[in-house]
Amino acid sequence: MNWDQVEGNWKQLKGKVRQQWGKLTDDQFEQIKGNREMLSGKLQELYGISKEEAEKQIESFSRDSTWH
């Protein structure tokens, strides 16, 4: 699934996103609304990781065949 599809199915993917990144609150989830840059920023902030690591995790998540 490409990121456009993730963004379009953001609400349906809430459980999988939560499973992957449990520190995201409901408010943060609603703010992100599938926006990759916002997700990256929140992951950096919440998990204390670099932008590169956040992008790596997001890319891995978007390629994960178990959620499409």
N, C-alpha and C positions, 0 to 999 in steps of 0.2 A: 504494500500500500504506500502511495506517495503521501507527502505531507498535506497536500490539498485535500486528500481523502480523510486524513486524520482530522484536519480542521473541520471538515463537513460533518464528521461523525463524533465530534468531541463529547457531546453529552452521552452518547451510547458507549463511549470508551471510558467513561468516568471510573468504573470499577477497575479496569486494567491499569489506568494511569495511577489510581490510588494504590494498587498492589505494587507497582513499580516505585512510586515516590510517595510514601505514606505521610510525609511531613506536610504535604500540601493541604491547606485548609479548604473548606467549602468556598469561602470568600475568594481565596487565591485562585481556585479552580475556575470560578465564574469570571474573574478578571482576565485570566489567560485566554479563555474561549478558543483554545486551539492555536493561538499565536505562538509560533515556534520561538521567536526571540524573547517573548515574555516568559515562556516556560524555561528557557535557558537561563534567563536572569534570576528567576525564582529558585531554580536548582542551585545556582552558584551561591545565592544568599543563604538558603536553608541548609545546604549540605557542606558549605565552605569549600567548594571545588572550583577549579579554573573553568574559564569559558570553553576551553578545548575539551575538558572532561565532560562538561555538561552537554556539549554538542555530540560527543562520542556516545553518551548514554541515550540521547534522543534519537540519534541515527540507528543505534542498535534496537531501540524500542520500535521505531517505525519499520524496521526490517523483520521483526519478530513474526514469524508465520503463525504463531498460536493465537493471534488476536484478529486476524482478518478472515 
